[in-house]
Amino acid sequence: MTTVSDVDATVARVNGIALHAPGHALPPDDLRQRACTELLRQAAQKEGLLRADDAPSVDGVISEAATVAIEALLDRMLSIPEPSEDACLRHHAAHEATYRTGERTRLRHVLFAVTPGVDVVALRKRAEAMLLDVRCHDGKTNDQFAAAARTWSNCPSGGDGGDLGWLSSTDCAPEFAREVFGRAEVGVLPRLVHSRFGLHVVEVLAREPGVAQPYEDVRGAVAMALRQVAYVTALRQYLAVLAGNAKVEGVDLAAADTPLVQ
């Protein structure tokens, strides 16, 4: 078992358990994910759901037994209320665009890929500078966006000026789709879009809004979305309690918008 005495002081830890190998820097989101997972793994041990000799990991891959135990722990500890009909109706009315079918968006992007060992702070600064630059040129005759994509994008689409063509939400990673679809924005988005692949500067060239679906046809999807929101809220609160009772070193769990647990 890796403990405080075994590692350099720069290694992030939860209750003395190292989250990564010495000298191996991780992007902040990856580090928070590992910390959350380790908090849950230790809680599963305390609840008797996981053997005390289950070995922690410094590579981010926990044992199969730990994965099963964490699922059992969350089933036991999280109380997820069933959404009411009124709550579902309000959610559908407020997010009507989310439940359209056939929505398509023509996009291009510049991808700043997050890879092992990359300086995430420097990468973000570079992406933010590029976002500001292309927004200043948005709509002008010289195509700064295409030039930026050809020079800087880590996506094969860079050779085509970042053009991804017409996409539906199912063509994209879910976290990317949430930032792009169900909106009215056209042009260079005023924010970086985060995905599992990295940071994206995105331009919406055109939109086809699709067809609105009546509430009765999407009641199940609406209820599922509200249950997911309740689950994330409950998980965040539970992790906050675990973190408050633990010694967490070298990682800022408060910086995460949502619990980063796979």
Order of alpha helices (4+ residues) and beta strands (2+ residues): beta-beta-alpha-alpha-alpha-beta-alpha-alpha-beta-alpha-beta-beta-beta-alpha-beta
